[in-house]
Amino acid sequence: MDSVQGREVRTTAWNRLYTRSLFHPIKSLSLAFWVWKALLGLVIIGSPGPGYDTSTTLVPPRTAEGAELTADFGQLGYPSTLLKFVRWDSIYFIRIAERGYLFEQEWAFGYGYTRLLSILASAFDRTGQVNGLAQIARVGVVLSHLAHFVSVLALYGLTKNVFGSETNAKKAFSFLSASLHIVSPAGAFLSAPYAEPVFSALNIAGFYIYSSAFLDDRVGRSLSRDVKLLISAVLFAVATTLRSNGILSGVLFAYDAILDLVKLASGRFSAEVLRHLAIIIISGIIVALGMVGPQYIAYTAYCTLGANSRPWCTRLIPSIYGWVQAHYW
């Protein structure tokens, strides 16, 4: 009997917590997120030896590059703590952010993210040592945490826009979707200086704003719709500078353009359709710039050297991304 009553008490307490979470979703998601991040951070920092991954130990500590890395991180007074967040690709990201792209194969690591790290590290530098590795790593860790948090909230808003929030079941679905993104299998990599957390935040936020534009269109808010379409395109473009597969988000605008063209071809000609089509085309161009921009920068660096130009420069569509993946990786 006591066990049955205990279960009923626990069930009642859980139902209250569940109901309170649905009525205060942002507060609940925020609390869950930072509690999870705190626990994950304790696991990372408390891991014995080199931490959850040993890739940083591949950098020889007594070479010129390795000695510089150790000394730079040591200036913070917590070298082992910060180094435990610098693993795998993080080593490349913070090094490129510090001194730019030195080797061709480093272009596999998103141009937008390394530039963002460099700019933020310079803006928040307090030591007078602009773009030091320790400063870049610290900025990268903070940026990843904030970006992951933004992506959780954006996913909640996106799910509500797509599936609605009229019933408790729909509210619960949106809340559960965002909650699962908090405990993503990516784990510690969403806390380390990686491009993925920022890419995720930009891309999901772009989808959220795009879905909001769709809802505005349904109620006749044309100006608000157009502004949101352009904002979502900018977010997709910036995301594409971080990871080239962000260009796939442009399919949304290609699909919308096809629908507008079908309307025009079927005789449903109107100024509103033309206006919407123009906004869609501009939005698609903006997204494409996220791919073209870094490619152009790489082209000017490697394809304007005359006889010393790289092989990929002469291709029909010269792409350093495609070359690096095929030739080096």
Contacts in CASP RR format, 6 or more apart in sequence:
PFRMAT RR
TARGET T0000
AUTHOR 0000-0000-0000
METHOD contacts of the structure
MODEL  1
MDSVQGREVRTTAWNRLYTRSLFHPIKSLSLAFWVWKALLGLVIIGSPGP
GYDTSTTLVPPRTAEGAELTADFGQLGYPSTLLKFVRWDSIYFIRIAERG
YLFEQEWAFGYGYTRLLSILASAFDRTGQVNGLAQIARVGVVLSHLAHFV
SVLALYGLTKNVFGSETNAKKAFSFLSASLHIVSPAGAFLSAPYAEPVFS
ALNIAGFYIYSSAFLDDRVGRSLSRDVKLLISAVLFAVATTLRSNGILSG
VLFAYDAILDLVKLASGRFSAEVLRHLAIIIISGIIVALGMVGPQYIAYT
AYCTLGANSRPWCTRLIPSIYGWVQAHYW
18 172 0 8 1.000
20 28 0 8 1.000
21 28 0 8 1.000
21 175 0 8 1.000
22 168 0 8 1.000
22 171 0 8 1.000
22 172 0 8 1.000
22 175 0 8 1.000
25 156 0 8 1.000
25 171 0 8 1.000
25 174 0 8 1.000
25 175 0 8 1.000
25 178 0 8 1.000
26 153 0 8 1.000
26 156 0 8 1.000
28 175 0 8 1.000
29 152 0 8 1.000
29 153 0 8 1.000
29 156 0 8 1.000
29 175 0 8 1.000
29 178 0 8 1.000
29 179 0 8 1.000
29 182 0 8 1.000
30 149 0 8 1.000
30 153 0 8 1.000
32 179 0 8 1.000
32 182 0 8 1.000
33 148 0 8 1.000
33 149 0 8 1.000
33 152 0 8 1.000
33 182 0 8 1.000
34 149 0 8 1.000
36 182 0 8 1.000
36 183 0 8 1.000
37 145 0 8 1.000
37 148 0 8 1.000
37 191 0 8 1.000
40 187 0 8 1.000
40 188 0 8 1.000
40 191 0 8 1.000
41 188 0 8 1.000
41 191 0 8 1.000
43 52 0 8 1.000
43 188 0 8 1.000
44 51 0 8 1.000
44 52 0 8 1.000
44 84 0 8 1.000
44 85 0 8 1.000
44 188 0 8 1.000
44 191 0 8 1.000
45 81 0 8 1.000
45 84 0 8 1.000
46 84 0 8 1.000
47 84 0 8 1.000
50 56 0 8 1.000
50 57 0 8 1.000
50 84 0 8 1.000
51 84 0 8 1.000
52 84 0 8 1.000
52 87 0 8 1.000
52 188 0 8 1.000
53 87 0 8 1.000
53 88 0 8 1.000
55 87 0 8 1.000
55 88 0 8 1.000
55 91 0 8 1.000
56 83 0 8 1.000
56 86 0 8 1.000
56 87 0 8 1.000
56 91 0 8 1.000
59 65 0 8 1.000
59 66 0 8 1.000
59 69 0 8 1.000
59 91 0 8 1.000
60 66 0 8 1.000
61 67 0 8 1.000
61 70 0 8 1.000
68 133 0 8 1.000
69 133 0 8 1.000
70 79 0 8 1.000
72 132 0 8 1.000
72 133 0 8 1.000
72 134 0 8 1.000
73 79 0 8 1.000
73 82 0 8 1.000
73 83 0 8 1.000
73 133 0 8 1.000
73 134 0 8 1.000
73 137 0 8 1.000
74 134 0 8 1.000
75 127 0 8 1.000
75 129 0 8 1.000
75 134 0 8 1.000
76 82 0 8 1.000
76 134 0 8 1.000
76 138 0 8 1.000
82 134 0 8 1.000
82 137 0 8 1.000
82 138 0 8 1.000
82 141 0 8 1.000
85 137 0 8 1.000
85 141 0 8 1.000
85 188 0 8 1.000
85 191 0 8 1.000
85 192 0 8 1.000
85 193 0 8 1.000
86 94 0 8 1.000
86 137 0 8 1.000
86 192 0 8 1.000
86 193 0 8 1.000
87 188 0 8 1.000
87 189 0 8 1.000
87 192 0 8 1.000
88 189 0 8 1.000
89 109 0 8 1.000
89 194 0 8 1.000
89 195 0 8 1.000
90 137 0 8 1.000
90 192 0 8 1.000
90 193 0 8 1.000
90 194 0 8 1.000
92 106 0 8 1.000
92 109 0 8 1.000
93 109 0 8 1.000
93 113 0 8 1.000
93 114 0 8 1.000
93 117 0 8 1.000
93 193 0 8 1.000
93 194 0 8 1.000
93 195 0 8 1.000
94 117 0 8 1.000
94 133 0 8 1.000
94 136 0 8 1.000
94 137 0 8 1.000
94 140 0 8 1.000
94 193 0 8 1.000
95 133 0 8 1.000
96 102 0 8 1.000
96 106 0 8 1.000
96 109 0 8 1.000
96 114 0 8 1.000
97 114 0 8 1.000
97 115 0 8 1.000
97 117 0 8 1.000
97 118 0 8 1.000
97 121 0 8 1.000
97 131 0 8 1.000
97 136 0 8 1.000
98 118 0 8 1.000
98 131 0 8 1.000
98 132 0 8 1.000
98 133 0 8 1.000
98 136 0 8 1.000
99 131 0 8 1.000
100 114 0 8 1.000
100 118 0 8 1.000
101 107 0 8 1.000
101 111 0 8 1.000
101 114 0 8 1.000
101 298 0 8 1.000
101 301 0 8 1.000
104 302 0 8 1.000
104 310 0 8 1.000
104 320 0 8 1.000
104 323 0 8 1.000
104 324 0 8 1.000
104 328 0 8 1.000
105 324 0 8 1.000
105 327 0 8 1.000
105 328 0 8 1.000
105 329 0 8 1.000
107 294 0 8 1.000
107 298 0 8 1.000
107 320 0 8 1.000
107 321 0 8 1.000
107 324 0 8 1.000
108 321 0 8 1.000
108 324 0 8 1.000
108 325 0 8 1.000
108 328 0 8 1.000
108 329 0 8 1.000
109 195 0 8 1.000
110 195 0 8 1.000
110 241 0 8 1.000
110 242 0 8 1.000
110 243 0 8 1.000
110 244 0 8 1.000
110 294 0 8 1.000
111 241 0 8 1.000
111 294 0 8 1.000
111 297 0 8 1.000
111 298 0 8 1.000
112 195 0 8 1.000
112 238 0 8 1.000
112 241 0 8 1.000
112 242 0 8 1.000
112 294 0 8 1.000
113 195 0 8 1.000
113 198 0 8 1.000
113 199 0 8 1.000
113 241 0 8 1.000
113 242 0 8 1.000
115 241 0 8 1.000
116 143 0 8 1.000
116 198 0 8 1.000
116 242 0 8 1.000
117 136 0 8 1.000
117 139 0 8 1.000
117 140 0 8 1.000
117 143 0 8 1.000
117 193 0 8 1.000
118 131 0 8 1.000
118 136 0 8 1.000
120 139 0 8 1.000
120 140 0 8 1.000
120 143 0 8 1.000
121 130 0 8 1.000
121 131 0 8 1.000
121 132 0 8 1.000
121 135 0 8 1.000
121 136 0 8 1.000
121 139 0 8 1.000
122 130 0 8 1.000
122 131 0 8 1.000
124 135 0 8 1.000
124 139 0 8 1.000
125 131 0 8 1.000
125 132 0 8 1.000
125 135 0 8 1.000
127 135 0 8 1.000
129 135 0 8 1.000
136 193 0 8 1.000
137 193 0 8 1.000
139 193 0 8 1.000
140 192 0 8 1.000
140 193 0 8 1.000
141 191 0 8 1.000
141 192 0 8 1.000
141 193 0 8 1.000
143 193 0 8 1.000
143 197 0 8 1.000
143 198 0 8 1.000
144 190 0 8 1.000
144 191 0 8 1.000
144 192 0 8 1.000
144 193 0 8 1.000
144 194 0 8 1.000
144 197 0 8 1.000
144 198 0 8 1.000
145 191 0 8 1.000
145 197 0 8 1.000
147 197 0 8 1.000
147 198 0 8 1.000
147 200 0 8 1.000
147 201 0 8 1.000
148 184 0 8 1.000
148 190 0 8 1.000
148 191 0 8 1.000
148 197 0 8 1.000
148 200 0 8 1.000
148 201 0 8 1.000
150 201 0 8 1.000
150 205 0 8 1.000
151 181 0 8 1.000
151 197 0 8 1.000
151 200 0 8 1.000
151 201 0 8 1.000
151 204 0 8 1.000
151 205 0 8 1.000
152 178 0 8 1.000
152 181 0 8 1.000
152 182 0 8 1.000
153 178 0 8 1.000
154 201 0 8 1.000
154 204 0 8 1.000
154 205 0 8 1.000
154 206 0 8 1.000
154 207 0 8 1.000
154 208 0 8 1.000
155 177 0 8 1.000
155 178 0 8 1.000
155 181 0 8 1.000
155 204 0 8 1.000
155 208 0 8 1.000
156 174 0 8 1.000
156 175 0 8 1.000
156 177 0 8 1.000
156 178 0 8 1.000
157 174 0 8 1.000
157 178 0 8 1.000
157 208 0 8 1.000
158 204 0 8 1.000
158 207 0 8 1.000
158 208 0 8 1.000
158 211 0 8 1.000
159 173 0 8 1.000
159 174 0 8 1.000
159 177 0 8 1.000
159 178 0 8 1.000
160 170 0 8 1.000
160 171 0 8 1.000
160 174 0 8 1.000
161 208 0 8 1.000
161 211 0 8 1.000
161 212 0 8 1.000
161 214 0 8 1.000
161 215 0 8 1.000
162 211 0 8 1.000
163 170 0 8 1.000
163 173 0 8 1.000
163 174 0 8 1.000
164 170 0 8 1.000
164 174 0 8 1.000
165 171 0 8 1.000
165 174 0 8 1.000
184 190 0 8 1.000
186 196 0 8 1.000
189 196 0 8 1.000
190 196 0 8 1.000
190 197 0 8 1.000
191 197 0 8 1.000
195 242 0 8 1.000
195 243 0 8 1.000
196 243 0 8 1.000
198 242 0 8 1.000
199 239 0 8 1.000
199 242 0 8 1.000
199 243 0 8 1.000
199 246 0 8 1.000
202 235 0 8 1.000
202 236 0 8 1.000
202 238 0 8 1.000
202 239 0 8 1.000
202 242 0 8 1.000
203 235 0 8 1.000
203 236 0 8 1.000
203 239 0 8 1.000
203 246 0 8 1.000
203 249 0 8 1.000
205 235 0 8 1.000
206 231 0 8 1.000
206 232 0 8 1.000
206 235 0 8 1.000
206 236 0 8 1.000
206 239 0 8 1.000
206 249 0 8 1.000
207 232 0 8 1.000
207 249 0 8 1.000
209 228 0 8 1.000
209 231 0 8 1.000
209 232 0 8 1.000
209 235 0 8 1.000
210 228 0 8 1.000
210 229 0 8 1.000
210 232 0 8 1.000
210 252 0 8 1.000
212 228 0 8 1.000
213 224 0 8 1.000
213 225 0 8 1.000
213 226 0 8 1.000
213 228 0 8 1.000
213 229 0 8 1.000
213 232 0 8 1.000
214 225 0 8 1.000
216 222 0 8 1.000
216 224 0 8 1.000
216 225 0 8 1.000
216 228 0 8 1.000
217 225 0 8 1.000
222 272 0 8 1.000
222 275 0 8 1.000
222 276 0 8 1.000
225 276 0 8 1.000
226 275 0 8 1.000
226 276 0 8 1.000
226 279 0 8 1.000
229 253 0 8 1.000
229 279 0 8 1.000
229 280 0 8 1.000
229 283 0 8 1.000
230 279 0 8 1.000
230 282 0 8 1.000
230 283 0 8 1.000
230 286 0 8 1.000
232 283 0 8 1.000
233 250 0 8 1.000
233 253 0 8 1.000
233 282 0 8 1.000
233 283 0 8 1.000
233 284 0 8 1.000
233 286 0 8 1.000
233 287 0 8 1.000
234 286 0 8 1.000
236 246 0 8 1.000
236 249 0 8 1.000
236 250 0 8 1.000
236 286 0 8 1.000
236 287 0 8 1.000
237 286 0 8 1.000
237 287 0 8 1.000
237 288 0 8 1.000
237 289 0 8 1.000
237 290 0 8 1.000
238 290 0 8 1.000
239 246 0 8 1.000
239 249 0 8 1.000
240 246 0 8 1.000
240 247 0 8 1.000
240 249 0 8 1.000
240 287 0 8 1.000
240 290 0 8 1.000
240 291 0 8 1.000
241 290 0 8 1.000
241 293 0 8 1.000
241 294 0 8 1.000
244 291 0 8 1.000
244 321 0 8 1.000
247 287 0 8 1.000
247 288 0 8 1.000
247 290 0 8 1.000
247 291 0 8 1.000
249 287 0 8 1.000
250 284 0 8 1.000
250 287 0 8 1.000
253 280 0 8 1.000
253 281 0 8 1.000
253 283 0 8 1.000
253 284 0 8 1.000
253 287 0 8 1.000
254 284 0 8 1.000
256 276 0 8 1.000
256 280 0 8 1.000
257 277 0 8 1.000
257 280 0 8 1.000
257 281 0 8 1.000
260 273 0 8 1.000
260 276 0 8 1.000
260 277 0 8 1.000
260 280 0 8 1.000
261 277 0 8 1.000
263 269 0 8 1.000
263 273 0 8 1.000
264 273 0 8 1.000
264 274 0 8 1.000
264 277 0 8 1.000
295 318 0 8 1.000
295 319 0 8 1.000
295 320 0 8 1.000
295 321 0 8 1.000
298 320 0 8 1.000
299 313 0 8 1.000
299 318 0 8 1.000
299 320 0 8 1.000
302 309 0 8 1.000
302 310 0 8 1.000
302 312 0 8 1.000
302 313 0 8 1.000
302 320 0 8 1.000
303 309 0 8 1.000
303 310 0 8 1.000
303 313 0 8 1.000
303 318 0 8 1.000
310 323 0 8 1.000
311 323 0 8 1.000
312 318 0 8 1.000
312 319 0 8 1.000
312 320 0 8 1.000
312 322 0 8 1.000
312 323 0 8 1.000
END
